[in-house]
Amino acid sequence: MDPQNNSVTDGPESQTPPTNKTLMGVLAYLGVLVFIPLFTHKNDPFVKFHVKQGLVLFSIEVITWVVGSMFWPLWMLLNIVNLATLILSIIGIVNVAKNTQKELPIVGHLSSYFNI
């Protein structure tokens, strides 16, 4: 074995751990946890992009909750909206894992209204 080459090329040890910006990007899509990266990493452009998208989803969730508490007969429609926000959150987390800044379908353009 070459003493100068101490790196291991196979096995789980060779996988790089997720960076802090990846963790913050994932937190941006987990409901109220969007405020953690908003206040701690708002100067990082990658995290900022995903925080804006997470804020859109969080806003939709809050509006859905408020409307649902006032108009309970709409619960079936509101459950569909909740399912859609869950699916969009998963898409956002996958984009973070791929290290891409891709807008979410349908609601991604609304993130431009958040100036952070």
Secondary structure, DSSP 4 states (H G I P E B T S, - for coil): --TT-----SSGGGSPPPPHHHHHHHHTTSGGGGHHHHHHSTTSHHHHHHHHHHHHHHHHHHHHHHHHHH-GGGHHHHHHHHHHHHHHHHHHHHHHHTT---PPTTTGGGGGG---
